[in-house]
Amino acid sequence: TNSTIRVSVCKNGISNGTLYKKTFIEHFEQAPMYVAVLTFLGFGVGTIFGYLRDFMRAWGLEKRNVATEREQQKDFVPLYQDFENFYTRNLYMRIRDNWNRPICSVPGPQFDLMERVTDDYNWTFRFTGRTIKNVINMGSYNYLGFAETDVNALKTVTIELQKYGTGICSTRQEMGTLDKHVELEELVARFLGVEDAMVFGMGFATNSMNIPALVGKGCLILSDELNHTSLVLGARLSGATIRIFKHNNMQSLEKLLRDAIIYGQPRSHRAWRKIIILVEGIYSMEGSIVHLPEIVSLKKKYKAYLYLDEAHSIGAVGATGRGVVEYFGMSPDDVDVLMGTFTKSFGAAGGYIAGKKDLVDFLRTHSHSAVYATSMCPPVAEQIIRAMKCLMGQDGTTQGLQRVRQLGKNTRYFRRRLHEMGFIIYGNDDSPVVPLLLYMPGKIGAFARRMLEKNIGVVVVGFPATPITESRARFCVSAAHTREMLDTVSTADVLLKLTSDAKEVGRSCVSVTLNLSNSSLHLFF
């Protein structure tokens, strides 16, 4: 069944016309039943042979490559939990060559890759000295193409590097606040249309180190089930009570809000000190866009706070690249805490938190990142400034606006091509994150290896990063991609082969190749 979501109905008792200014479409098509059955079968066969190989290792019939407890420590609490590492040892290791591939060029629309091989079935790797040239990059978050090495474009960055050097060697609260940081923060505030902003040297830490400063014991966090790990970690470190609502499900969120208001805190039933909703603009594994108008409506109805993580959406959506707030035609004042990163659309590093001046002033004093983390280095700050000025047209050109529009065109074109070919892809039609469902465990490694043979670099993701039946390849579209590059990817023979296989509905031929003599396990359905 096709679970395409068209936002054109009444939700939460409020007419869609009063919330949404545009219709947007999301796809979450369900796989046929036989696909789910074969996927579980693949993991089942892999698990059985994993136990068999563990048995062989225990009796010395196969070399043990994993860390083990020393005999002298057998009475100690175990440092290595064999069962917890079972998946890594027996399943992940078979396809480990598809991750952590070393790149030796700028991660633009194409990159160069250092070739490596393994002599012990992915336990260790060695480099051959050969470089794989001009691999089409479908995995980096270079949405607007600002990850570049053009000398003219990076002229101001070079000047700042010569003036300030590479490091600050201090925190923001000590000797680590430079005029470049002040300039960047003022620019971010103007770009977002808010009172003030604060920047941080690491995107992940922007969430994990600032959420504990905003909420604590006696507070309630309502978190989307698909939120990024940085949000999850920040919520856990805060000490606040955490409750999870189903992804983009307003009925689930409203029930939690209503129960929180009615029942209060557990046992004491006192009112919560704060209730804060944590969501993302674009969800990086699903490609879906937050239903912001509905969440803002619920937030106002129940007097909660809203924390919006725009790591993947800032620069990538909206008419001028100002994220999901602009995408939905809403006011930045509707969101209490605006968070984003510079690691994706801006081709740099770090993150920001923006909003009311009182909020930002509070974080300047209480943020763990401001107190303990080293400041953002000046050349990185200048890279962000040049990219943001380009988006705002302050460089005297319309290049920034052209990049935003080109990203939208490339995204819609690539998604449409995959849909026409019959693939199941998730997410919003305007999202540059394009997950293509593979399902079968054997296809994860086979797909990535075959695509690399065709000089196409992709990211593949499987359990436990995704549900066990929803392994996928995740494409990230960039404004720097040409139409020819996207056509090359969509017409690669491995994709065409997957298309033909998918059309063989009800196929009963299952090919399983098992080779224990060289410790390999391949499952292809």
PyMOL commands that set and color helices and strands:
alter all, ss='L'
color gray80, all
select helices_A, chain A and resi 16-18+33-58+71-73+86-90+92-98+155-164+179-192+203-208+211-214+229-238+250-263+292-301+324-327+332-334+357-366+368-372+378-392+399-420+441-453+483-490+493-503
alter helices_A, ss='H'
color red, helices_A
select strands_A, chain A and resi 5-6+25-27+110-117+126-137+196-200+220-224+241-245+275-280+305-309+337-341+351-355+427-428+433-437+456-457+459-461+472-476+511-515+520-524
alter strands_A, ss='S'
color yellow, strands_A
deselect
rebuild
show_as cartoon
